[in-house]
Amino acid sequence: MDTLRDICRRAGMKATHQRLEILHEILQASDHPSAELIHQRVRRRLPTVSLDTVYRTLAVFDQHGVITRVFSSAGCVRYDPVRERHDHFVCDQCNRILDCRVSGADRLRLPASVRVMGTVERIQVEVRGVCKACLKQGRTRQRP
């Protein structure tokens, strides 16, 4: 818990009990959980935590750079505790989000049409397709 407190303090946030429990859950997750899933997991240890508190806490963590929001193919927001540069493979069948690294993505030269839009703070590649588990089960994406 001391490490979690340090993360909150370094980000300039109060280390409340609820924030620490939510942060603990995100940091131990390997599945890029949604707010609803985080809420379910945290409630096992802290039954009084509300879904609204989880949403507000995740927004604060995102704002302070503690976590990153990732969008699944189902359109729901998921959360990623990994702060070092990486990319994502998103399965269009099961909505699983897997961390990956696309070689050279951090060296992309952006066209002038993008640079005039504003300051680019990071580049992240999102690869979409069907994961190995879904392929093994015979699930393939339905094309219109």
Secondary structure, DSSP 8 states (H G I E B T S, - for coil): -HHHHHHHHHTT----HHHHHHHHHHHH-SS--BHHHHHHHHHTT-TT--HHHHHHHHHHHHHTTSSEEEE-TTS-EEEE---SS-EEEEETTT--EEEE--TTGGG----HHHHTT--------EEEE--HHHHHTT------
